[in-house]
Amino acid sequence: MAMFRSMLLSAAAALALLTATGAAAEGFRDLLDTPAEASPLAARTLFNGLAVAGGRVVAVGQRGHIMLSDNRGTTWRQAQVPVSTDLVAVHFPTPRQGWAVGHDGVVLHSADGGETWMRQLDGRTLGKTVTAAYSAMAAAGELGDADQAAAILADAERFAAQGVDTPILDVWFADEKHGFVVGAFNLILKTEDGGQTWRPWFHRTDNPRGLHFYAVRPAGGALFIAGEQGLLLRWNPETLRFAAVELPYNGTLFGIAGAGDAAVVFGLRGNAFRSADGGVTWDKVETGVQVGLTGAAGADGRLLMVSQAGHLLVSADGGQHFQPAPVGGPLPAAAVADAGNGVVVIAGPRGLRALDLSRAP
């Protein structure tokens, strides 16, 4: 999933340059103001994120496309979306309440199981949200002494100066009120009112180099954030910070998954690591592949992982060992979801596909 998000980061920069050159001549419309175009071929385009909303599967992808399936991926229909910016992740903590995030600082919310979406945040308001929140916290004495507050405010101003292009790369909600979004350059925001307001938590992370965050998820009894260059953070309820976790790996991590009482993190070149003690210690998992692992999901007591090259790996022992599952040909993947009754849905650059693993030999 995050592998394709990285590709989208580069593509978005190139697109911004092209559109800036030809905007006046072509009557350019901002993607934030342009609803996603309905297309009968939408399900065959690039999709980056999947979520399960009750009995429904929700997929998000390029150009603001959001697709819904109520029959385990057999057929898809397109949702109404108010933006055309690329979407990269989606999460539904309840069957009706869900959030999707993407480029241009976009946060979308649905209150009807994904049928319709409204914008809660975007890049035009993100910088102002961050600086206003930190100014208020500094005035209330919540950012430490004067020097500490000044340093945090300076970081907030630098972040705001990046403009509208800052991507949000993952979203997770504990329930319909409390959730996080994370993204590029140490971006992390928290809401306690279902996204009506967002507070920056940049100052609560052990990420001094401002590395990108690719995933935020609970697993194995703890809440983790995974990112670039082996960055793995774990929420510490005593210090109220996401503290750095020592991992025997310095490559990019793309995702986090729960496997029973264990946590599994995964990333570049087939690397995966497992912890059975809440993230204190980690053991390398032999996945048998040498390409980026991009997504994971639990299914019928098993843990599934997919790769950018089209592998589907299955673990039946809490992420300790993985075996390849047949996919009927190369299927480059960005995300995977359990659709129920043995069916999994895979999303990637070739669109959406459902596989019935109950029929696999």
N, C-alpha and C positions, 0 to 999 in steps of 0.2 A: 504494500500500500504506500509506504513512505518513499520507496524507490521512485514510484511514478509521481509523487509529490515533488521530489527533488527535480525530476525532469520538467515538471510544470513550473518550478521556480525559474529555470532558465528560459523556458518558452514564454513565460509572462513578460520577462524583461525584453526579449526580442519583439514581442507583440506591441509592447508599450512604445518602442522606438518607431515601429512601422506606422502605428496609428497616429502618433504625434506628427509624423511627416505628412500624412494624407488626410487628416481630419477635416480641414477646412474645405478641401475639394470634394469630399464625399459626403458631407453633411453628417459627420461623426456623431454617434450617440454613445454616451457613457454606458458601459456594461452594467453599472449599478442602477441605471435608470431604464434599462431595456429588459423586459420580461423574456424568459427563456422561450425560444421558438419551438412550437409544436412540430414534430417530425415523425413520420411513420418509421423512419430508420434510426430513431434515437437509441433504441436498445442495442444497436450494433456499434455504437461509438465508445470512446474511452470512459470507463467508470472506475472510480478510485475507492469508494466506500460503500459498505453494506451494513444494514441493521435489521433486526427483527422487531416488529411492532405487533405484539400479539400473534395472530396467525398470518400476518402480512410481512413481506420482505420489501425493504426500501433500499434503493440504490441511488447514489449521487455521483455526478461526473462532470465532464466538460460542458462548457457553455450553459451552465445552470440546469442541466438536465437532471430531473429526479423521476425515477421510474418506480412503479408499484406493482407487486404481484400478490394476488390472493389465492394462488393455486400452486405454491411452492416453485415458482419460477417457470412454469409452463408457458404462461402468457404474461405480458407486461403492458401497462398503460402509463401515460405520462401525467405527472402532477402539474399544477399551476405554480409557477415560481416567478417572483418579481424581479430577478436579476439574471444576467447572462454570463456572469463571471464563473470561472471554474470552481467546482465544489470538490472537496477532497475527503471529507469524513462526515459521519452521521451517527447519532445515538438516540435511542428511544428508551428512557427509563420506565415508561408505562406504554400500554398499547396506543394511547392517543397523543401523548406529549412527547415531542421529539425536537432535536436541534441538528442543523447541518452547518458546516463551516467551510471556508475556502479562501481563495485569493481576494485581494482588495479588502482585507480585514472583515470579510462578511460573516455574520452570524444570522442564520435564519431559524425561525421557530414555527412549528406546526402544532395545532391543538386538536386536529381531527385525523390523526393517524397518517399524516403525510399527504392528504388530499390537496391542501392548500398551505401556503407558507407566507410568513410576513418577516420583514427584515427587522432585526433588533439592534444590529450594530454593523458599521462598515468603516472602511478606511478613512472616509471623510470626517467621521466623528471619533474614531479610535484614539488618535493622538490627543485630542481635546479631553476625552474621557480620562486618559492616563494622567495628563498634567494637572487637570482640575482635582482629581482624587488625591494625588500626592501633595498638591498645594494645601488642601484641606487637612490632610494627615500631618503635614509639617506644622501647620498652625496650631493643631491640637496636641503637639508634642508626641506624636505616635511614631516618629521616625528616628528616635534617639537624640543625641546632642546636635548642636548647630552644624558641626562639620559633617556628621552623618546625614543629616537632613539635606544639606546643600549638595552632597554627592549624589543622593538619590534623585533630587530634583533635576540636577544636571543630566543624569542618565535619562530621565523622563523627557526632557526637552530634546535630547538627541534622538530618542525614539520617535517623538512626534514629528521631527524634521524629516523623517524618512518618507512622509507623505502617505498616499492612499494604497501603495502597492504591498504593504506588509501582509504576508499570508498567515492565516490561521490554519493549522495543520491537523488538529485533533480536538475532539470534544467528548466529555464524559459527564454524566449527571448521576448522582446517587439516588435522586428522586426528582419529582417534578419542580422542585424549588432550588436545590443545591447542586451546583455544577461548576466545572472548569472548562476553559478553552486554553490551548497552548499553541505556540507557533514559532516563527523565526525570531532569532536574536533575543532569546530569553523571554519571549512573550508568554505571559500567563495571567489570566483574568479569572476571578471567581464571582459567582452570583449566588445570592441567597433568596432571590425573589423570582425565580424562573426566567431570568434574563432581562427583567425590566431595568435593572441597574447592574453594572459590572465594576468591580474594584480590582486594580492591578496588584499582583503579588510578586512583582519582579524582585522586591527586597526580601522575599521569603525563600529564595532559592540559592543553593550553593553552585552558582554558575558564573564565576567572575569574568569569564571570557565571552559571555553572551552567546553561547552556542545555541543552535536551533534545537527546539523540542519537537519530536515527531509523534509522541504518543503519551497519553495519560490514562491509566487504568488501575483498578484494584486487582490484586492477585496474591494468593497465598497468605491472606490476612493482613496485607499492607497495601498502601496506595503509592504507585510509582510513576515517575516521568522518565522517559527514555529519549535519547537524542544523539547528537553528533559525537564522534571521537570517543566512543565508549562511555559517554555521559549517562549515568543512571542515578536518579534521585529517589529518596524514600521519605514519605511524610513522617515527621516526628511530632506526635501530639504534645510532647513535653516542652520542646523548644519552639513549637509552632512554625517549623521551617521544613522545607524539602531539603534534606541533607544528602550529601554525596555518598554513594555506595561504592566500595572498592570492588572492581570487577576485573578478572584476569583477561582483559580484552580492551583494545583501544580503537576499535573500528566502530562505525556508525551502527546504532541500534534503531530498528524500524518499528518494533512493536513489543507489546507485553501481553501475556495471556495467563489465565489461571488454569491450573490442572489439578483439581481436587484441592488438597492443602498446600500445593506447591505453586511457585511462580516460575514462568519461563519467559526469558527475553530473547530476542532474535534480531538478526541484521545481515550485514554484508557477508558474502562468500560462504553462505550456509552456516554461519556461526549462530549457535544457540547455547544458552546457559540456564541452569535450573537451580532454584533454591527451595529447600524444604523447611527453612527456619526463619521465614519472614524477611528474607533478603539479607541476612547476616553473612552467610557464606554461599558460594556459587560453584557448581560443577559444570564442566563443559558437556554438552549433549552431542553425540555423533549423529548428524542428520543424514550423512551419505550424499550430500549435494555440495557444490562449490559455487553456487550463485546466490544472489540476494534473496532472503526470505522476507516476504512482503506483507503477509497477513496471517491471522490465526483465529480459530473459533472452537468452542466446545460443541460436541455433538454426540448425544447418546452415551455419555460417560467417556468419550474419547476426545483427544485434542487433535485438531486438524491444523496443518500449516501449508501455505502455498508459496511458490517462488516466482520470480520474474521470468523464469524460463519455462514455466508450466508444470512444475512438480506439484503433486498433492501428497503430503505426508500425513500419516495417521499414527497416533500413539494411543495405546490401550492401557498404559501403566503410569499415568500421571506425568507424561513428558520425559520419562527416563530413556525411552527408546522410540524410534520412529521407523515405519515401514512405508514404502511407496504404494500408492493406490492407483489403479488404472484410470486414466482420464480420456482415453480414446483419441490420442493425438496431442501435440503441443498446445498448451493453453496458458499463455503468459498471464499471470494473475497479479492483481493489486490487493484483493480482499476476498474473504470467504465467509459464508454465514451458514448456520444450521437452519434449514427450512422445515425440519421435522419429518418424521416417518422415513428416516434414512436418506433424505434428499439434502444435498448441499448446493448452495449457489456460489458461483465463482464470478468475480468481476475483474475486468482488466482492459487492455487496449483494444481487444476485439469485441468488447461488449459483455453481455450477461449470458451465463449458461448454467443450467441445472443438471446435476449428476445424481443418480440414484445409487448410492453406495450399497444399499441392501441387496442389489442385484449383482454386485461385483463378485467375481469368482474368488 
